Amino acid sequence: MDKAIGRNDADDAHEAAVVKIRSRDVSVFYGDKQALHGVDLDIKPQQVTALIGPSGCGKSTYLRCLNRMNDTIDICRVTGEILLDGEDIYGEDIDVVELRADVGMVFQKPNPFPKSIFENVAYGPRIHGLARTKSEFSDIVERSLQRAGLWEEVKDRLDEPGTGLSGGQQQRLCIARAIAVSPSVILMDEPCSALDPIATSIIEELIDELRQNYTIVIVTHSMQQAARVSQETAFFHLGNIVETGLTDDIFTNPKDPRTESYISGRIG
């Protein structure tokens, strides 16, 4: 392929360095139904990128492409290219288990395992062989719970079931579980939709802290939440990506009339 005029290898290297995940012409099909149409999106490292748009517009479908969760759906087919740190995540030599450790996911409803708080966090490191001794596991569990903002609340009851925590605490436990295997990316699919306003505020503050160490992609129906937590926003509509850019620009000066209509409440 011919290089763009005026570009050189240094330009390409710089561009690659400032993109954590690069999607090109990504389409998703469920049987005969096409859910995503040729999505192009660059996700920058150590930022929060919000995916917004009406229900059924393809936000979660795209999110699930980033750690190949769509592989679990028999009739689902993904085409196009998604590069993580320059490597094709749909390549034949990719270990999907390792990919999902590097690209962790937090779901809409908190889903702690029916195990103790300690074992919820230690589970990933155990199956990935990241620790061997009780001391090593304890260090990972404490560090992960601290990063998830939960350590002080649970440090004296690590042997109690994770399902006994409040909804907001359970969601932070799930974030700690994702962090425990040292991912570089955390995907969040409506992580606050099942939480009350106080728990939501705690999670939003946590997201802002976590982006110092992780690349975060969040699907949210709440435009207010997207405006509060993200640096970049992508607007999806009818399976297409309509507009992407700095969050402030998307919300105050959208270029596409469909974006403006959604933000102003005229569609959605």
N, C-alpha and C positions, 0 to 999 in steps of 0.2 A: 504494500500500500504506500502511495506517495505521501511524504510528509506535508503537512500544511506549510504554506509559504511562511518563511521567517522562523520556523521551528527548528530546533536541533535536539540532540540527545539529552542535553542538560535540561531543556524545557520539559521533555517527557519525564525525566527522572524527578524533577521538582514536583510536577503534577502528581505523579504516583505517590510521592512522599506525603502529600497533603490530603490524600484520599485513603480512607481505611477500607471501605467497601465500594466497589464500582459495579453498577448494574447496567447492562446494555441490551436493549431489545428483549426484555424479559416478558414472556407471555405465559399464562397458566390456563390450562384446559382441564375441566372436570367432565370427562367423557366428550360429548359434542359441544358442551357449553364453554365458551371462552370467558374467563373471569378477569384476566389481566391482558392488556394490549400493549406490547412493545414498550415496557417501562425502562426509561433511562434515568438513573439517579446516582449521584456521588454522595457518599456519607463520610464526613470528615472525622478524624480521630479526636477523642477526648472532647466531644461536643454532644449535646442532646439534639437529635433530629426528631421532630414530631411529624407523624403522618396523620393528616386530618382529612375529613370528607364525610359525606352522608353514609348511613348504614348500607352495607352491601356494595360499597364502591371499590373494594379490593385492597384496603389497607392491611387487614390481617392476613389476607392471602399473600400479599407481598412480604410481610414480616416473616411468615412461615417459610418463605423461600430462602431466607438468609441463614437458616440452620437446617434446611432440608426436612423440616417437619412435614411438608407436603408429601414426602416419600411414604408416609404411613397411610396415605389414602390411595387405594388401589387404582381408582379411575383418574387420578391426577397426573398430568403431564406438564413439565416445565421446560420451556425452550429459552434460548438466549444465553447470556453469559453473566455470571456473578463472580467477581474477583475479590478475595479477601487478602489484603496485603500482597496483591498481585498474583495470587494463585486461584485457579478456577475451582470453586468449591463443588462443582458438579463433575470434576475430572474423575477418570476411572481409578486413579490411585489414591483418592481421598478416603480416609477412614472417617465414616460418619459419626461414630462415637466420639472420636477426638474432636471433630468439628463442633459437635454440640457441647463439648466441654469448653471450647474456646469461645463459642457464641452461645452464652447462657440465655435462658428464657424465664420470664416471670409472667404467669398467666393472669387472666381476668379475676378469677376467684382464687383466693389462697388455697393451696393444695399441699399442706404438709403431709409427710408420710406418717402412718400410724406407728410412730416410733418416738423415742425420747427426743427432747430438744437437741441434746448432744448428738444423737445418732442421725437426726435429720441433716445436720451440717457435716458430720463425718462420713456420711454415706458415699458421696462423690469421691472424695480423696481416697476412700477405702477401695472402691472398685477400679480407680485409675492408678492405684499403687503409689500415691503421692506421700504416704507416711507409713511407718512400720510400727513405731512404738506408741504406747499410750501417751507419752509426753509429746510426741510429734503431733498426734491427733489433737491433743488438748490445745496446743499452740495454734493450730489451724482453726479450730472451732472458736477459740477466744478472739483471734484476729478477725475472723469473718463476721462474728456477731458484733464486734466493735464497729467494723466498717458499715454494718447494716443498722447501727444505732440501737442495738437491742441488748447488748451485753449487760449493762447495769440493771436492766429489768429482769434478767433471767439467770444471772450468774450463780444464784443460790438454789436454783431448781432445774439444773440441766438434765436431771434424770426423770423429770416429769414429762408427760406426753406433749408433743408440739400442738396437738389438736386441742389442748386445754387453754391455749392462749386466746386473747381477743383477736378479732378479725384483722385489725391493723398490725398487731404483733405477729400473727401468722404470716402476713404478707412480707413483713421484714425478715421473718425466719426463712421464707422462700428466697428472698434476695440474698441472705447470708449463705443459703445452700448453693445458690448459683455462683457466688463469689468464691466459695471454698475451693473450687477446682482451678482457680486463677485464670478466668476468662479474660479476653481483651475486649469483648463486646457483650453487652447485656441488652436483650430484646425485652420490651415490656408491652404486653397486650392489654390495654385498658386496666392498668394495675390498681386503680383507685375506684373503679366503678362499683365495687361491692362494699366500699368503706364509707364511714361517716366523715363529716367535714374535718374533724380534729385529726383523725387518722390519715386522711388525705393530705392535710397540711404537713404532717410529719414525713410522709413518703415523699412529698414534693421537695422538702428541704433536703432529704436524704439523696434524692436524684441529683440535686445541684452539687452536693458534696462528692458523689460518686463519679461525676464526669471528670474530676481531676485525674482519675486513674483508669477510667473505662470509657469506651465509646458506647453511647446509649441511643437506641432507637425506640421511640414510644408511640404506640397507637393510642389516640385519645379522641373521644367524642366531644370533649370539653375544649372549646376554643380558648377559654380563659386559662385552662391548665396548660395548653400548648404555649400560650403567650408567656406564662409565668416560668415554665421550666426549660424551654428549648431555645437554642441559638439559631437553628435552621428549621424550616417547615416545608413539607411537601403536601400539596393539595391533590387528592385523588377524586375522580368523578367518573362513574360508569366504567370502571376498570381501566381508565386512562390516568396518567399523571398529567395534570393540567399546568401546574406552576410550582416551581421550587425557588427558594431564596432565603435570605436572612429573615428570621421571624418578624422582626420589626417592620421590614419592608412588605412582607406578605399581608400583615394585618393593617398597615396604615396606607400602603400604596400598591395594591395588587395590580398586576399588568393585565390579567385576563378577566373579562367581565363575569365569567362563571365563578372565579374566586371571590370577586367582590360580592356577587349575589349570595354565595354561601356564607361569607363572613357577616353580611348584613342580615342574614336570616331569611332571604327570599327563596332560597332552595335548601333542601336538606331535610 
